[in-house]
Amino acid sequence: MAASYDFPQDLIDAQDELRQVRAELQTLYRRVPWSAEPLDAWETHENAWRKSSRPASPGWDPQDTAEIARLRAREIELAQTIVTHAYWSEFAPADVLAARDALKHHHEQQMADASS
């Protein structure tokens, strides 16, 4: 059976917000063009080992650029908050990884417990 952890609420909140920020970033990355800057279309040479190509990219518009920058900054801030939280000092170094992994999956566990 997996170990049970009593995570502080601020740590859970930071992890939940980090998950949300990453989901928002992923959605935004799917919507914007493949290149942040305007670039011409390209494709590999016909004798290339692996053929590849990209259509022309108009680049990201300023609003998308600003939103991506804001979300990236928040992602870094939340990751730092989580990694440097005092809660982890309660564990032996060898046990932090398992506890950190449990926090990453805490939301899933709560959802499973609620549906039971």
Contacts in CASP RR format, 6 or more apart in sequence:
PFRMAT RR
TARGET T0000
AUTHOR 0000-0000-0000
METHOD contacts of the structure
MODEL  1
MAASYDFPQDLIDAQDELRQVRAELQTLYRRVPWSAEPLDAWETHENAWR
KSSRPASPGWDPQDTAEIARLRAREIELAQTIVTHAYWSEFAPADVLAAR
DALKHHHEQQMADASS
2 102 0 8 1.000
3 98 0 8 1.000
3 99 0 8 1.000
3 102 0 8 1.000
5 99 0 8 1.000
5 102 0 8 1.000
5 103 0 8 1.000
7 87 0 8 1.000
7 103 0 8 1.000
7 106 0 8 1.000
8 85 0 8 1.000
8 87 0 8 1.000
10 85 0 8 1.000
11 82 0 8 1.000
11 85 0 8 1.000
11 87 0 8 1.000
11 103 0 8 1.000
12 103 0 8 1.000
12 106 0 8 1.000
14 78 0 8 1.000
14 81 0 8 1.000
14 82 0 8 1.000
14 85 0 8 1.000
15 82 0 8 1.000
15 103 0 8 1.000
15 104 0 8 1.000
15 106 0 8 1.000
15 107 0 8 1.000
16 107 0 8 1.000
17 74 0 8 1.000
17 78 0 8 1.000
18 75 0 8 1.000
18 78 0 8 1.000
18 79 0 8 1.000
18 82 0 8 1.000
19 107 0 8 1.000
21 71 0 8 1.000
21 74 0 8 1.000
21 75 0 8 1.000
21 78 0 8 1.000
22 75 0 8 1.000
24 71 0 8 1.000
25 68 0 8 1.000
25 71 0 8 1.000
25 72 0 8 1.000
25 75 0 8 1.000
28 64 0 8 1.000
28 67 0 8 1.000
28 68 0 8 1.000
28 71 0 8 1.000
29 68 0 8 1.000
31 64 0 8 1.000
32 59 0 8 1.000
32 60 0 8 1.000
32 64 0 8 1.000
32 68 0 8 1.000
33 57 0 8 1.000
33 58 0 8 1.000
33 59 0 8 1.000
33 60 0 8 1.000
34 54 0 8 1.000
34 55 0 8 1.000
34 57 0 8 1.000
35 54 0 8 1.000
35 57 0 8 1.000
35 59 0 8 1.000
36 59 0 8 1.000
36 60 0 8 1.000
36 65 0 8 1.000
37 57 0 8 1.000
37 59 0 8 1.000
38 57 0 8 1.000
38 58 0 8 1.000
38 59 0 8 1.000
39 54 0 8 1.000
39 56 0 8 1.000
39 57 0 8 1.000
39 59 0 8 1.000
40 56 0 8 1.000
41 53 0 8 1.000
41 54 0 8 1.000
41 55 0 8 1.000
41 56 0 8 1.000
42 53 0 8 1.000
42 54 0 8 1.000
43 51 0 8 1.000
43 52 0 8 1.000
43 53 0 8 1.000
43 54 0 8 1.000
44 50 0 8 1.000
44 51 0 8 1.000
44 52 0 8 1.000
44 53 0 8 1.000
60 68 0 8 1.000
82 103 0 8 1.000
88 96 0 8 1.000
88 99 0 8 1.000
88 100 0 8 1.000
91 99 0 8 1.000
102 109 0 8 1.000
END
